[in-house]
Amino acid sequence: MTCAKRIVTCTIIGLDNRKYVGRNDCAKPQTVCPREKGEGYEKCKTICQQEAHAEIMALRVAGDNAKGGVAYIRGITHTCRACQEALFGAGVKFLRIL
């Protein structure tokens, strides 16, 4: 099940041209997002039980195949710093928000 606030999908296209997809799925999604404006993502984990952001989930699926790949993200206007660092740290060469 997906986040009540926003559905985010990250697709990493590896050098092998395969697609590795991650989403911001929640184990216990709420009908209304419990986060207040300006709050961090702690409630995503504690209340909604979101395992990770879409970018991290895509990296888990891709594994070593993320290196040299391109990440395409839908559903947000920017990525958080932790996700940017994770993508580039895994060797993703380019990040595009659609």
C-alpha positions in Angstrom: 0.0 0.0 0.0 1.2 3.5 -0.7 1.7 6.7 1.3 -1.5 8.8 1.9 0.4 12.0 1.1 2.2 11.2 -2.0 3.0 8.2 -4.2 6.6 8.2 -5.2 8.3 5.8 -7.7 12.0 5.6 -8.4 13.1 3.7 -11.5 16.8 3.0 -11.9 17.8 2.1 -15.5 21.0 0.0 -15.2 23.8 -0.3 -17.7 22.2 -3.6 -18.6 19.0 -1.6 -19.6 17.0 -3.4 -17.0 14.5 -1.4 -14.9 14.7 -1.6 -11.1 11.7 0.0 -9.4 11.1 1.1 -5.9 8.1 2.8 -4.3 7.3 4.5 -0.9 5.0 1.7 0.2 3.7 1.6 3.7 2.9 -1.5 5.8 0.2 0.5 7.7 -0.9 3.3 5.4 -3.2 6.0 6.9 -6.1 7.7 5.1 -4.6 11.1 6.0 -0.9 11.7 6.4 0.0 12.1 10.1 2.9 14.5 9.4 2.4 18.1 10.1 3.9 20.7 7.8 7.6 21.1 8.4 8.0 17.7 10.2 10.6 15.2 9.2 9.9 11.6 8.1 9.9 9.9 11.5 6.1 9.4 11.4 6.5 7.7 8.1 8.4 5.0 9.9 6.7 4.8 13.2 3.0 5.2 12.2 2.8 4.2 8.6 5.7 1.7 8.8 7.2 2.9 5.6 10.4 0.8 5.1 12.2 3.4 3.1 11.9 6.1 0.5 11.3 5.0 -3.1 14.9 5.8 -4.0 16.3 3.4 -1.3 13.9 0.7 -2.3 15.0 0.9 -5.9 18.6 0.7 -4.9 17.8 -2.5 -2.9 16.2 -4.0 -6.0 19.0 -2.9 -8.3 21.9 -3.9 -6.0 25.2 -3.6 -7.9 23.3 -3.0 -11.1 22.7 0.6 -10.0 26.3 1.5 -10.6 26.5 3.6 -13.8 22.7 3.8 -14.0 20.2 6.6 -14.2 17.4 7.2 -11.7 14.1 8.6 -12.7 11.8 9.8 -9.9 8.1 10.5 -10.1 5.8 12.0 -7.6 8.1 14.5 -5.9 9.8 17.8 -6.8 13.1 17.0 -5.0 14.8 14.2 -3.3 16.0 14.3 0.3 19.7 14.6 1.0 20.0 11.1 2.4 18.5 9.6 -0.8 20.7 11.8 -3.1 23.8 10.6 -1.2 22.6 7.0 -1.3 22.0 7.1 -5.1 25.3 8.8 -5.9 27.1 6.7 -3.4 25.8 3.6 -5.2 27.2 4.9 -8.4 24.1 6.2 -10.1 25.4 8.7 -12.6 22.3 10.9 -13.2 19.1 11.7 -11.3 16.1 13.1 -13.1 12.8 14.1 -11.4 9.9 13.8 -13.7 
